[in-house]
Amino acid sequence: MTPSPFLQPHASAMTLFVTKTLAVTKRLLLPALLLLFAAPLSARDNLGIYGNWGAFRDAQVPRCYAIAMAEPSSMQRDHQPYADVGTWPGKGERGQVHFRLSRNLGVNARIVLALGGQRFALVGGGGDAWSADKRMDAAIVAAMRAAGEMFVSARDASGRSFSNAYKLEGAATAMDAAAIGCAQAR
């Protein structure tokens, strides 16, 4: 008995559906499983989520930090941008401000943080920026406690300007939780 020609298109469509479904499932499920199993290896303690900010402790380093992702953007991004304020009790560092920028910086690019009516000239390279010194760290952290949002602007490796925006709701509480989370390790 020969198969009906009407069943063949259906069978190949079903095969194509199953093949595509398995490919999508593998592509989506595998990273999720890796994250699930990698999470215990990272040994980070969640100290709390406060508005747009989270506070975490990494006892292995030891360090604690408050962190937030930049606001979504339709512009090109080389990296997922975020801002963090870290404490390293073993190094005596507290309130260190860092930004992972959405793009790689151009050579000698000027990096400006606009925050609460103030402007701070940051230093950096590649896709990262920091305050110039501890005094600037303290001024930025103080301004973050009072402002509602902040913006980091620079020029990328192609000479195009870009900026990353951050909402500061919960930043003060997250920074406090991170500082308290590392208080015992000092």
C-alpha positions in Angstrom: 0.0 0.0 0.0 1.4 3.4 -1.0 1.0 6.4 1.4 -1.5 8.9 0.4 0.0 12.0 -1.3 -2.3 14.1 1.0 -0.5 12.8 4.1 3.0 13.5 2.9 2.9 17.3 3.2 1.3 17.0 6.6 4.0 14.6 7.8 6.8 16.8 6.6 5.2 19.8 8.2 4.9 17.9 11.4 8.5 16.8 11.2 9.5 20.5 10.6 7.4 21.6 13.5 8.9 19.1 15.9 12.5 19.8 14.7 12.0 23.6 15.1 10.3 23.1 18.5 13.3 21.0 19.8 15.8 23.5 18.5 14.0 26.4 20.2 13.6 24.4 23.4 17.3 23.5 23.4 18.3 27.1 22.7 16.1 28.5 25.5 16.3 25.6 28.0 20.0 25.0 28.0 21.0 28.6 29.1 18.3 28.4 31.8 19.6 25.1 33.1 23.2 26.5 33.1 22.1 29.5 35.1 20.2 27.3 37.5 23.2 25.1 38.2 25.7 27.9 38.1 23.9 30.0 40.7 25.1 27.9 43.7 28.6 28.1 42.4 28.6 31.9 42.4 27.9 31.9 46.1 26.2 35.3 46.1 23.7 36.1 48.9 20.7 38.2 47.9 20.5 40.9 50.6 17.3 42.4 49.1 15.7 44.0 46.1 14.8 47.7 46.6 12.9 49.4 43.8 15.2 49.3 40.8 18.2 48.2 42.8 19.4 45.0 44.4 22.0 44.3 47.1 24.2 41.3 47.1 27.1 39.8 49.2 29.8 37.5 47.7 31.4 36.0 50.8 34.2 34.3 48.8 35.8 37.6 47.6 34.5 39.1 50.2 32.5 42.0 48.7 29.0 43.5 48.9 27.4 45.7 46.3 24.3 47.5 45.2 23.5 47.1 41.5 20.9 48.2 38.9 20.5 47.7 35.2 20.3 50.7 33.0 16.9 51.7 31.6 16.0 49.8 28.4 17.0 51.4 25.1 16.5 50.7 21.4 20.0 52.0 20.7 22.9 49.7 19.8 24.6 48.1 22.8 27.9 46.2 23.0 27.3 45.3 26.6 24.4 45.1 29.0 24.9 48.3 31.1 24.7 48.5 34.8 25.7 50.6 37.7 27.1 49.3 41.0 28.4 50.6 44.3 30.7 48.2 45.9 32.4 47.5 49.3 35.5 45.3 49.7 36.1 45.0 53.4 39.5 43.2 52.9 40.8 46.0 50.8 39.3 48.8 52.9 37.2 50.0 49.9 33.7 51.3 50.6 31.2 53.0 48.3 33.2 52.5 45.1 31.2 53.6 42.1 31.4 51.6 38.8 29.5 51.7 35.6 29.4 49.0 32.9 28.7 51.0 29.8 26.5 50.0 26.9 29.3 50.5 24.4 33.1 50.4 24.3 34.7 53.8 24.8 36.6 55.7 22.2 40.2 56.6 22.8 40.4 59.5 25.3 36.6 59.6 25.4 35.2 62.1 28.0 32.8 60.2 30.3 30.3 62.4 32.2 27.8 61.4 34.9 24.9 63.8 35.3 23.3 63.4 38.6 21.1 65.7 40.8 22.1 68.9 38.9 25.8 68.0 39.2 28.3 66.7 36.6 31.1 64.3 37.4 34.0 63.6 35.0 34.5 59.8 35.2 37.6 57.8 34.2 37.4 54.6 32.3 38.4 52.4 29.4 36.9 49.6 27.3 33.3 49.3 28.5 33.8 50.5 32.1 33.9 53.8 34.0 34.7 54.7 37.6 34.9 57.8 39.7 38.3 59.5 39.6 39.0 59.0 43.4 37.4 58.2 46.8 36.3 61.8 47.2 34.3 61.6 44.0 32.9 58.2 45.1 31.5 59.8 48.2 30.1 62.8 46.3 28.4 60.5 43.8 26.9 58.3 46.5 25.6 61.3 48.4 24.0 62.7 45.2 22.5 59.3 44.4 20.7 59.3 47.7 19.0 62.6 46.9 18.3 62.3 43.1 15.7 60.4 41.1 17.8 59.5 38.1 21.3 59.6 36.7 22.8 59.5 33.2 26.2 58.5 32.0 27.3 59.9 28.6 30.3 59.3 26.4 31.5 58.6 22.8 32.0 55.1 21.6 34.9 53.6 19.6 33.2 54.8 16.4 32.9 58.4 17.7 29.1 58.2 18.3 27.7 59.6 21.5 25.6 57.4 23.7 24.1 57.6 27.2 22.8 55.1 29.8 20.0 56.2 32.1 19.3 54.8 35.6 16.3 55.3 37.9 17.5 55.7 41.5 14.4 54.4 43.3 15.7 52.0 46.0 19.4 52.9 45.5 20.0 54.4 48.9 18.4 51.4 50.7 20.3 48.9 48.5 23.6 50.7 49.2 22.9 50.6 52.9 22.0 46.9 52.8 25.3 46.2 50.9 27.3 48.2 53.5 25.6 46.3 56.4 26.0 43.0 54.6 29.8 43.4 54.7 30.0 45.0 58.1 30.9 41.7 59.8 33.7 41.0 57.4 35.7 44.1 58.4 
